């Protein structure tokens, strides 16, 4: 399928992140020796990272939130619909069946009229149970973990700054995911799970 900016295919997922501070200062790197970290840390709460990736365009949108609630999800989707993809006729959203990824989240967060306006621009496509690997956002979250969030980050402000900088860099580089899994592949691999 060719890329259509009026009907972007966006994969969405989220990731929890523990906020961990070092208990002791690290020993800086010096010639012939890498930086040394103590294994002890101080827990400083948790955060959530929303990831939306339009893999054909090499574009991603991220947001760090304190929690992962229905309202947080609806607010993130509002940003996609009204700001990031305001010119789109419809956003084709691929996501898993998490309880917050439902229409009721929008009615929880907004007035009925506003919820309907946002939902009119979203077409939900849910990955099958135990097949979240079909969601390209999981690939991008893995890249983010390797390049950005896989280390100790002690507070939400630092996490937001790190994730924002990583997102900006990836978008400037227009890093795409070359998705090769087709409907035919799915039929061959998962036909035993199909309802007959």
PABARO-492325 format. One line per field, with one value per atom (N, C-alpha, C, CB): residue number from 1; chain; x, y, z. Coordinates in pm, whole numbers. Atoms other than C-alpha are relative to their C-alpha. Glycine has a CB too. Layout:
N
pos c(NUM, ...)
unit c(A, ...)
px c(X, ...)
py c(Y, ...)
pz c(Z, ...)
END
This chain:
196
pos c(1, 1, 1, 1, 2, 2, 2, 2, 3, 3, 3, 3, 4, 4, 4, 4, 5, 5, 5, 5, 6, 6, 6, 6, 7, 7, 7, 7, 8, 8, 8, 8, 9, 9, 9, 9, 10, 10, 10, 10, 11, 11, 11, 11, 12, 12, 12, 12, 13, 13, 13, 13, 14, 14, 14, 14, 15, 15, 15, 15, 16, 16, 16, 16, 17, 17, 17, 17, 18, 18, 18, 18, 19, 19, 19, 19, 20, 20, 20, 20, 21, 21, 21, 21, 22, 22, 22, 22, 23, 23, 23, 23, 24, 24, 24, 24, 25, 25, 25, 25, 26, 26, 26, 26, 27, 27, 27, 27, 28, 28, 28, 28, 29, 29, 29, 29, 30, 30, 30, 30, 31, 31, 31, 31, 32, 32, 32, 32, 33, 33, 33, 33, 34, 34, 34, 34, 35, 35, 35, 35, 36, 36, 36, 36, 37, 37, 37, 37, 38, 38, 38, 38, 39, 39, 39, 39, 40, 40, 40, 40, 41, 41, 41, 41, 42, 42, 42, 42, 43, 43, 43, 43, 44, 44, 44, 44, 45, 45, 45, 45, 46, 46, 46, 46, 47, 47, 47, 47, 48, 48, 48, 48, 49, 49, 49, 49, 50, 50, 50, 50, 51, 51, 51, 51, 52, 52, 52, 52, 53, 53, 53, 53, 54, 54, 54, 54, 55, 55, 55, 55, 56, 56, 56, 56, 57, 57, 57, 57, 58, 58, 58, 58, 59, 59, 59, 59, 60, 60, 60, 60, 61, 61, 61, 61, 62, 62, 62, 62, 63, 63, 63, 63, 64, 64, 64, 64, 65, 65, 65, 65, 66, 66, 66, 66, 67, 67, 67, 67, 68, 68, 68, 68, 69, 69, 69, 69, 70, 70, 70, 70, 71, 71, 71, 71, 72, 72, 72, 72, 73, 73, 73, 73, 74, 74, 74, 74, 75, 75, 75, 75, 76, 76, 76, 76, 77, 77, 77, 77, 78, 78, 78, 78, 79, 79, 79, 79, 80, 80, 80, 80, 81, 81, 81, 81, 82, 82, 82, 82, 83, 83, 83, 83, 84, 84, 84, 84, 85, 85, 85, 85, 86, 86, 86, 86, 87, 87, 87, 87, 88, 88, 88, 88, 89, 89, 89, 89, 90, 90, 90, 90, 91, 91, 91, 91, 92, 92, 92, 92, 93, 93, 93, 93, 94, 94, 94, 94, 95, 95, 95, 95, 96, 96, 96, 96, 97, 97, 97, 97, 98, 98, 98, 98, 99, 99, 99, 99, 100, 100, 100, 100, 101, 101, 101, 101, 102, 102, 102, 102, 103, 103, 103, 103, 104, 104, 104, 104, 105, 105, 105, 105, 106, 106, 106, 106, 107, 107, 107, 107, 108, 108, 108, 108, 109, 109, 109, 109, 110, 110, 110, 110, 111, 111, 111, 111, 112, 112, 112, 112, 113, 113, 113, 113, 114, 114, 114, 114, 115, 115, 115, 115, 116, 116, 116, 116, 117, 117, 117, 117, 118, 118, 118, 118, 119, 119, 119, 119, 120, 120, 120, 120, 121, 121, 121, 121, 122, 122, 122, 122, 123, 123, 123, 123, 124, 124, 124, 124, 125, 125, 125, 125, 126, 126, 126, 126, 127, 127, 127, 127, 128, 128, 128, 128, 129, 129, 129, 129, 130, 130, 130, 130, 131, 131, 131, 131, 132, 132, 132, 132, 133, 133, 133, 133, 134, 134, 134, 134, 135, 135, 135, 135, 136, 136, 136, 136, 137, 137, 137, 137, 138, 138, 138, 138, 139, 139, 139, 139, 140, 140, 140, 140, 141, 141, 141, 141, 142, 142, 142, 142, 143, 143, 143, 143, 144, 144, 144, 144, 145, 145, 145, 145, 146, 146, 146, 146, 147, 147, 147, 147, 148, 148, 148, 148, 149, 149, 149, 149, 150, 150, 150, 150, 151, 151, 151, 151, 152, 152, 152, 152, 153, 153, 153, 153, 154, 154, 154, 154, 155, 155, 155, 155, 156, 156, 156, 156, 157, 157, 157, 157, 158, 158, 158, 158, 159, 159, 159, 159, 160, 160, 160, 160, 161, 161, 161, 161, 162, 162, 162, 162, 163, 163, 163, 163, 164, 164, 164, 164, 165, 165, 165, 165, 166, 166, 166, 166, 167, 167, 167, 167, 168, 168, 168, 168, 169, 169, 169, 169, 170, 170, 170, 170, 171, 171, 171, 171, 172, 172, 172, 172, 173, 173, 173, 173, 174, 174, 174, 174, 175, 175, 175, 175, 176, 176, 176, 176, 177, 177, 177, 177, 178, 178, 178, 178, 179, 179, 179, 179, 180, 180, 180, 180, 181, 181, 181, 181, 182, 182, 182, 182, 183, 183, 183, 183, 184, 184, 184, 184, 185, 185, 185, 185, 186, 186, 186, 186, 187, 187, 187, 187, 188, 188, 188, 188, 189, 189, 189, 189, 190, 190, 190, 190, 191, 191, 191, 191, 192, 192, 192, 192, 193, 193, 193, 193, 194, 194, 194, 194, 195, 195, 195, 195, 196, 196, 196, 196)
unit c(A, A, A, A, A, A, A, A, A, A, A, A, A, A, A, A, A, A, A, A, A, A, A, A, A, A, A, A, A, A, A, A, A, A, A, A, A, A, A, A, A, A, A, A, A, A, A, A, A, A, A, A, A, A, A, A, A, A, A, A, A, A, A, A, A, A, A, A, A, A, A, A, A, A, A, A, A, A, A, A, A, A, A, A, A, A, A, A, A, A, A, A, A, A, A, A, A, A, A, A, A, A, A, A, A, A, A, A, A, A, A, A, A, A, A, A, A, A, A, A, A, A, A, A, A, A, A, A, A, A, A, A, A, A, A, A, A, A, A, A, A, A, A, A, A, A, A, A, A, A, A, A, A, A, A, A, A, A, A, A, A, A, A, A, A, A, A, A, A, A, A, A, A, A, A, A, A, A, A, A, A, A, A, A, A, A, A, A, A, A, A, A, A, A, A, A, A, A, A, A, A, A, A, A, A, A, A, A, A, A, A, A, A, A, A, A, A, A, A, A, A, A, A, A, A, A, A, A, A, A, A, A, A, A, A, A, A, A, A, A, A, A, A, A, A, A, A, A, A, A, A, A, A, A, A, A, A, A, A, A, A, A, A, A, A, A, A, A, A, A, A, A, A, A, A, A, A, A, A, A, A, A, A, A, A, A, A, A, A, A, A, A, A, A, A, A, A, A, A, A, A, A, A, A, A, A, A, A, A, A, A, A, A, A, A, A, A, A, A, A, A, A, A, A, A, A, A, A, A, A, A, A, A, A, A, A, A, A, A, A, A, A, A, A, A, A, A, A, A, A, A, A, A, A, A, A, A, A, A, A, A, A, A, A, A, A, A, A, A, A, A, A, A, A, A, A, A, A, A, A, A, A, A, A, A, A, A, A, A, A, A, A, A, A, A, A, A, A, A, A, A, A, A, A, A, A, A, A, A, A, A, A, A, A, A, A, A, A, A, A, A, A, A, A, A, A, A, A, A, A, A, A, A, A, A, A, A, A, A, A, A, A, A, A, A, A, A, A, A, A, A, A, A, A, A, A, A, A, A, A, A, A, A, A, A, A, A, A, A, A, A, A, A, A, A, A, A, A, A, A, A, A, A, A, A, A, A, A, A, A, A, A, A, A, A, A, A, A, A, A, A, A, A, A, A, A, A, A, A, A, A, A, A, A, A, A, A, A, A, A, A, A, A, A, A, A, A, A, A, A, A, A, A, A, A, A, A, A, A, A, A, A, A, A, A, A, A, A, A, A, A, A, A, A, A, A, A, A, A, A, A, A, A, A, A, A, A, A, A, A, A, A, A, A, A, A, A, A, A, A, A, A, A, A, A, A, A, A, A, A, A, A, A, A, A, A, A, A, A, A, A, A, A, A, A, A, A, A, A, A, A, A, A, A, A, A, A, A, A, A, A, A, A, A, A, A, A, A, A, A, A, A, A, A, A, A, A, A, A, A, A, A, A, A, A, A, A, A, A, A, A, A, A, A, A, A, A, A, A, A, A, A, A, A, A, A, A, A, A, A, A, A, A, A, A, A, A, A, A, A, A, A, A, A, A, A, A, A, A, A, A, A, A, A, A, A, A, A, A, A, A, A, A, A, A, A, A, A, A, A, A, A, A, A, A, A, A, A, A, A, A, A, A, A, A, A, A, A, A, A, A, A, A, A, A, A, A, A, A, A, A, A, A, A, A, A, A, A, A, A, A, A, A, A, A, A, A, A, A, A, A, A, A, A, A, A, A, A, A, A, A, A, A, A, A, A, A, A, A, A, A, A, A, A)
px c(84, 0, 89, -96, -77, 133, -31, -30, 17, 179, -105, 134, 104, -122, -6, -139, 0, -77, -140, 75, 138, -456, -58, -89, 45, -495, 122, -81, -123, -180, -28, 73, 5, -123, 94, 39, -78, -7, -11, -47, -4, 101, 26, 111, -11, 63, 21, -125, -19, 189, 55, 96, -55, 311, 93, -111, -100, 585, 13, 138, -27, 617, 151, -59, -142, 949, 19, 55, -36, 1086, 100, 60, -93, 1256, 96, -75, -101, 1580, 117, 49, -114, 1841, 117, -35, -118, 2196, 5, 131, -14, 2250, 132, -6, -131, 2614, 41, 107, -51, 2790, 81, 87, -80, 2940, 145, -60, -141, 3316, 21, 98, -10, 3390, 96, 44, -86, 3548, 138, -64, -134, 3923, 69, 82, -72, 4176, 18, 136, -13, 4155, -102, 135, 99, 3861, -134, 49, 133, 3489, -57, -95, 67, 3257, -51, -116, 41, 3173, -127, 115, 126, 2822, -14, -120, 33, 2718, -128, -16, 118, 2460, -122, 26, 113, 2247, -62, 46, 73, 1981, -114, -53, 114, 1695, -119, 31, 122, 1344, -64, -101, 57, 1180, -132, 99, 130, 840, 8, -59, 8, 732, -59, -85, 58, 629, -48, 103, 50, 464, 48, -156, -39, 584, -95, 149, 83, 330, 87, -126, -75, 476, -98, 111, 77, 298, 101, -114, -97, 495, -71, 106, 49, 403, 121, -58, -125, 663, 25, 1, -22, 608, 56, -130, -47, 682, 126, -109, -116, 961, -27, 120, 41, 770, -50, -109, 54, 702, -37, 102, 44, 524, 7, -147, -10, 604, -51, 146, 40, 472, 27, -150, -23, 585, -109, 144, 105, 306, 31, -140, -18, 294, -63, -60, 74, 46, -48, -119, 57, -125, -148, 74, 143, -496, -78, -45, 87, -792, 14, -147, -11, -765, 135, -20, -132, -391, 2, 109, 7, -452, -81, -61, 87, -738, 69, -133, -71, -527, 111, 61, -105, -239, -61, 78, 66, -477, -51, -116, 46, -620, 115, -58, -118, -268, 25, 126, -21, -233, -103, -7, 110, -573, -1, -133, 20, -578, 128, -62, -125, -208, 91, 74, -101, 22, -54, 55, 60, -221, -131, -24, 123, -477, -49, 21, 37, -473, -53, 119, 43, -555, -152, 61, 144, -903, -33, -43, 19, -869, 137, -95, -121, -595, -34, 53, 18, -575, 95, 28, -78, -459, 11, -63, -27, -298, 46, 108, -35, -288, -46, -63, 44, -338, -133, 108, 131, -652, 3, -64, -8, -544, -130, 123, 129, -845, -14, -24, 11, -761, -11, 121, 2, -746, -141, 97, 140, -1123, -65, -76, 73, -1375, -43, -122, 47, -1496, 103, -36, -104, -1161, -24, 138, 21, -1255, -119, -23, 116, -1594, 31, -119, -47, -1416, 78, 88, -90, -1177, -63, 121, 53, -1387, -153, 49, 145, -1740, -41, -47, 49, -1956, 28, -151, -21, -1928, 148, -47, -143, -1548, 50, 80, -39, -1505, -40, -65, 47, -1714, 82, -149, -81, -1516, 135, 22, -130, -1190, -16, 65, 21, -1326, -37, -108, 36, -1465, 123, -85, -123, -1103, 92, 76, -81, -979, -70, 29, 48, -1021, 87, 7, -76, -916, 22, -72, -34, -737, 78, 85, -62, -654, 81, -105, -81, -374, -67, 148, 57, -484, 66, 15, -54, -434, 131, -102, -134, -70, 74, -13, -68, 33, 37, -89, -36, 139, 126, 21, -120, 462, -37, 77, 44, 251, -9, -137, 8, 252, 141, -65, -133, 548, 45, -1, -40, 542, 87, -125, -85, 695, 145, -53, -136, 996, 63, -3, -52, 1035, 27, -99, -24, 1003, 130, -118, -125, 1284, 121, 0, -108, 1503, 19, -31, -8, 1419, 69, -142, -66, 1524, 150, -60, -142, 1856, 72, 19, -67, 1934, -23, -45, 39, 1770, -43, -111, 63, 1564, 47, -148, -46, 1753, 96, 66, -91, 1966, -80, 110, 66, 1888, -32, 89, 44, 1688, -76, -90, 46, 1608, -125, 104, 119, 1321, -73, 37, 85, 1037, 44, -146, -47, 1181, 114, 45, -113, 1503, -51, 105, 57, 1302, -66, -102, 65, 1091, 103, -91, -105, 1402, 70, 103, -69, 1576, -89, 41, 92, 1269, -28, -132, 23, 1199, 119, -29, -121, 1560, 15, 126, -9, 1558, -103, -21, 108, 1224, 36, -134, -39, 1348, 109, 50, -110, 1667, -51, 110, 54, 1481, -86, -83, 84, 1231, 83, -101, -88, 1505, 69, 105, -64, 1672, -101, 77, 109, 1333, 21, -11, -24, 1410, -130, 60, 119, 1160, 17, -30, -1, 1067, -48, -91, 40, 1059, -78, 125, 89, 761, -22, -135, 10, 766, -105, 133, 99, 502, -130, -22, 118, 202, -120, 28, 121, -153, 21, -123, -29, -33, 86, 71, -83, 239, -84, 112, 86, -22, -88, -87, 86, -254, 79, -62, -82, 29, 42, 125, -53, 161, -108, 80, 100, -164, -131, -27, 128, -430, -61, 19, 55, -464, -79, 114, 73, -597, -128, 90, 117, -863, -127, 14, 131, -1228, -61, -94, 57, -1396, -150, 52)
py c(-118, 0, 124, 0, -124, 344, 91, 73, -96, 617, 103, 68, -99, 846, 92, -68, -90, 1152, 37, 125, -28, 1197, -114, 23, 117, 848, -69, -98, 58, 791, -126, 102, 123, 447, 21, -128, -31, 509, -114, 133, 106, 242, 65, -107, -61, 325, -105, 83, 82, 169, 90, -122, -76, 280, -89, 58, 73, 184, 64, -3, -55, 222, 17, -90, -23, 357, 28, 117, -28, 331, 115, -127, -111, 649, -39, 135, 49, 543, 98, -141, -89, 777, -81, 115, 63, 675, 34, 47, -23, 632, 72, -135, -64, 737, 55, -100, -58, 950, -105, 126, 92, 756, 50, -14, -36, 751, 26, -115, -36, 933, -90, 144, 75, 762, 67, -7, -54, 801, -91, 10, 74, 677, -146, 65, 143, 297, -56, -27, 48, 275, 68, 27, -57, 321, 58, -107, -57, 512, -112, 93, 102, 317, 46, -28, -27, 299, -96, -11, 87, 163, -75, 81, 79, -114, 48, -147, -48, 56, 123, 32, -114, 302, 37, -30, -49, 504, 8, 140, -7, 455, 138, -111, -135, 780, 2, 99, 6, 668, -62, 137, 53, 569, 106, -130, -86, 738, -89, 108, 71, 639, 74, -11, -61, 698, -50, -34, 34, 706, 13, 93, 1, 622, -21, -111, 16, 680, 9, 110, 1, 590, -20, -110, 12, 649, -49, 139, 59, 410, 23, -146, -25, 480, 140, -18, -138, 850, 27, 97, -22, 806, 106, 39, -102, 1014, -69, 93, 51, 951, 117, -93, -98, 1140, -72, 55, 60, 1072, 99, -41, -85, 1201, -77, 42, 57, 1134, 52, 36, -37, 1131, -62, -46, 55, 1069, -138, 94, 126, 786, -42, 12, 50, 578, -27, -131, 11, 644, 19, 103, -23, 665, 145, -32, -141, 1043, 32, 88, -22, 1037, -46, -74, 52, 820, 93, -141, -88, 1043, 133, 24, -127, 1358, -17, 50, 26, 1204, -12, -129, 15, 1106, 134, -101, -133, 1458, 78, 78, -66, 1590, -52, -22, 57, 1348, 54, -153, -38, 1440, 149, -41, -144, 1817, 78, 58, -73, 1911, -69, 18, 69, 1652, -48, -117, 52, 1516, 72, -152, -77, 1796, -1, 143, 2, 1772, -137, 39, 136, 1398, -11, -104, 30, 1280, -98, -57, 102, 980, -56, -114, 66, 830, -147, 65, 145, 452, -42, -81, 25, 355, -149, 73, 139, 17, 0, -67, 7, -65, -132, 118, 124, -348, 23, -50, -6, -423, 46, -135, -51, -247, 74, 94, -57, -125, 149, -24, -144, 243, 33, 72, -25, 205, -18, -95, 16, 233, 137, -86, -124, 496, 63, -24, -55, 530, 91, -114, -88, 692, 146, -45, -135, 994, 65, -3, -53, 1032, 25, -96, -21, 1009, 132, -119, -116, 1291, 129, -31, -119, 1528, 2, 5, -7, 1650, -96, 147, 93, 1426, 52, -26, -62, 1669, -7, 146, 2, 1697, -142, 68, 141, 1322, -51, -87, 46, 1257, 61, 35, -66, 1512, -70, 149, 68, 1339, -141, -5, 140, 985, -12, -63, 3, 1072, -4, 122, -1, 1107, -118, 129, 117, 775, -128, -2, 134, 428, -101, -24, 92, 168, -134, -22, 135, -152, -65, 3, 64, -386, -122, -41, 119, -641, -119, 18, 118, -998, -24, -125, 37, -1129, -75, -86, 63, -1239, 30, -150, -34, -1070, 148, -35, -142, -726, 28, 44, -17, -785, 48, -133, -53, -690, 153, -59, -144, -333, 59, 38, -58, -139, 94, 75, -86, 91, -77, 56, 82, -199, 1, -146, -7, -191, 133, -18, -134, 183, 17, 107, -6, 148, -72, -63, 72, -108, 86, -133, -90, 136, 111, 60, -106, 409, -51, 53, 57, 178, -13, -138, 17, 103, 135, -75, -128, 463, 106, 54, -112, 663, -40, 75, 22, 519, -125, -7, 124, 199, 19, -83, -29, 369, 54, 102, -60, 502, 146, -13, -139, 822, 28, 26, -18, 971, 82, 61, -83, 1213, 20, 136, -10, 1282, 115, 21, -112, 1617, -45, 120, 52, 1448, -99, -67, 96, 1167, 71, -92, -76, 1417, 62, 111, -63, 1603, -102, 71, 106, 1280, -54, -115, 55, 1141, 102, -45, -105, 1475, 14, 134, -13, 1501, -120, 15, 122, 1139, 5, -126, -7, 1190, 101, 39, -104, 1511, -53, 128, 54, 1339, -107, -60, 107, 1032, 59, -101, -62, 1255, 77, 94, -72, 1473, -97, 82, 102, 1155, -77, -97, 69, 1033, -151, 52, 144, 685, -77, -33, 78, 444, -145, 9, 144, 85, -65, -40, 69, -138, -126, -36, 108, -359, -95, 57, 98, -678, -107, -65, 101, -885, 33, -7, -25, -921, -80, -36, 77, -1052, -148, 55, 139, -1366, -66, -5, 53, -1412, -30, 100, 18, -1369, -122, 125, 117, -1625, -130, 6, 121, -1877, -26, 12, 15, -1813, -23, 122, 1, -1774, -67, 138, 57, -1968, -94, -75, 93, -2220, 72, -81, -77, -1939, 63, 108, -63, -1821, -74, 3, 59, -1878, -44, 102, 52, -2097, -3, -140)
pz c(0, 0, 0, 122, 8, -93, 118, -132, -109, 165, -36, 33, 21, 199, 123, -25, -115, 425, 50, -34, -42, 432, 85, -123, -77, 586, 61, -90, -55, 791, 83, 86, -80, 942, 117, -85, -120, 1298, 99, 64, -101, 1543, 135, -33, -131, 1910, 108, 32, -119, 2230, 109, -28, -110, 2567, 81, 89, -79, 2808, 137, -73, -132, 3183, 19, 112, -26, 3309, 148, -86, -139, 3663, 3, 69, -18, 3773, 112, 33, -94, 3944, 6, -40, -22, 4092, 54, 98, -59, 4174, 149, -72, -145, 4548, 29, 77, -13, 4511, -136, 55, 124, 4254, -76, 28, 81, 3966, -7, -144, 17, 3910, -149, 55, 142, 3584, -79, -13, 91, 3286, -5, -143, 23, 3244, -100, 135, 102, 2992, 41, -27, -26, 2978, 97, 51, -97, 3220, -24, 145, 23, 3164, 129, -58, -116, 3396, 90, -44, -97, 3714, 72, 102, -69, 3860, 117, -96, -111, 4197, -35, 135, 30, 4177, 80, 27, -80, 4446, -64, 144, 54, 4343, 94, -142, -78, 4490, -94, 65, 81, 4354, 15, 41, 1, 4256, -76, -62, 66, 4125, -138, -10, 136, 3777, -92, -5, 102, 3455, -114, -51, 117, 3129, -125, 3, 128, 2773, -108, -36, 115, 2489, -125, -10, 126, 2147, -115, 0, 123, 1817, -114, -14, 109, 1505, -133, 22, 138, 1143, -80, -58, 49, 1008, -147, 27, 143, 637, -24, -79, 14, 689, 81, 41, -87, 943, 104, -83, -96, 1195, 127, -59, -125, 1561, 91, 70, -100, 1839, 134, -31, -133, 2204, 104, 31, -112, 2532, 129, -10, -132, 2888, 93, 55, -94, 3146, 137, -51, -135, 3520, 13, 105, -9, 3474, -138, 97, 125, 3206, 26, -51, -27, 3246, -130, 106, 115, 3010, -48, 35, 36, 3022, -64, 124, 60, 2949, -145, 81, 136, 2642, -89, -1, 79, 2521, -30, 72, 21, 2569, -105, 133, 99, 2371, -140, 36, 130, 2091, -52, 10, 42, 2086, -64, 122, 58, 2023, -142, 89, 134, 1729, -98, 5, 90, 1581, -30, 60, 19, 1635, -32, 122, 23, 1615, -102, 130, 81, 1461, -135, 76, 124, 1199, -30, 11, 19, 1170, -145, 46, 142, 788, -45, -86, 37, 788, 1, 95, 1, 693, 111, -138, -103, 921, 39, -49, -49, 1137, 19, 134, -17, 1102, 112, -134, -121, 1450, 30, 119, -37, 1518, 145, -94, -142, 1889, 57, 78, -64, 2133, 71, 102, -63, 2333, 145, -6, -136, 2651, 34, 18, -39, 2849, -27, 145, 26, 2790, -149, 57, 145, 2409, -56, -72, 38, 2377, -14, 104, 20, 2274, 133, -87, -128, 2634, 65, 96, -55, 2722, -39, -47, 51, 2511, 70, -151, -70, 2679, 148, -14, -137, 3016, 8, 47, -2, 2920, -51, -82, 68, 2708, 4, -145, 15, 2656, -111, -33, 102, 2439, -141, 18, 132, 2147, -42, 1, 32, 2164, -21, 112, 15, 2212, -138, 110, 131, 1900, -113, -19, 103, 1695, -15, 35, 4, 1787, -56, 140, 42, 1741, -148, 85, 143, 1396, -90, -35, 80, 1281, 31, 24, -37, 1429, -43, 152, 38, 1283, 76, -159, -85, 1543, -70, 133, 46, 1436, 113, -135, -116, 1724, -43, 102, 27, 1713, 69, 50, -66, 1791, 135, -90, -131, 2143, -21, 81, 6, 2196, -130, 18, 125, 1872, -3, -122, -4, 1989, -82, 145, 84, 1792, -140, -9, 129, 1488, 2, -37, -15, 1621, -13, 136, 26, 1477, 112, -132, -112, 1782, 99, 73, -89, 1979, -49, 7, 56, 1744, 38, -156, -29, 1795, 149, -49, -145, 2174, 33, 79, -22, 2163, -41, -79, 44, 1966, 103, -141, -100, 2218, 127, 34, -118, 2503, -21, 33, 29, 2336, -6, -133, 24, 2241, 108, -131, -87, 2519, 140, -65, -131, 2804, 73, -17, -61, 2883, 116, -103, -111, 3147, 119, -42, -117, 3494, -29, 126, 11, 3476, 129, -130, -136, 3814, 22, 75, -21, 3756, -132, 62, 119, 3516, -92, 42, 84, 3396, -91, 88, 79, 3283, -104, 91, 95, 3124, -117, 71, 107, 2928, -93, 59, 83, 2809, -88, 90, 75, 2703, -113, 94, 100, 2522, -110, 66, 100, 2350, -95, 69, 83, 2228, -92, 89, 82, 2105, -113, 88, 100, 1924, -109, 67, 97, 1758, -93, 74, 81, 1640, -98, 92, 88, 1503, -112, 82, 102, 1322, -103, 66, 93, 1172, -96, 76, 82, 1044, -86, 88, 72, 912, 0, -144, -14, 1042, -21, 140, 34, 888, 42, -151, -24, 961, -129, 124, 123, 656, 39, -89, -42, 738, -116, 51, 109, 532, 27, -23, -35, 712, -72, 155, 82, 479, 50, -147, -33, 503, -31, -79, 37, 325, 107, -138, -110, 590, 123, 36, -118, 861, -15, 23, 23, 704, 16, -141, -11, 682, 145, -88, -135, 1033, 106, 36, -107, 1227, -37, 42, 43, 1036, 103, -130, -99, 1318, 110, 64, -101, 1541, -56, 56, 61, 1294, 40, -153, -29, 1382, -132, 75, 125, 1124, 5, -30)
END
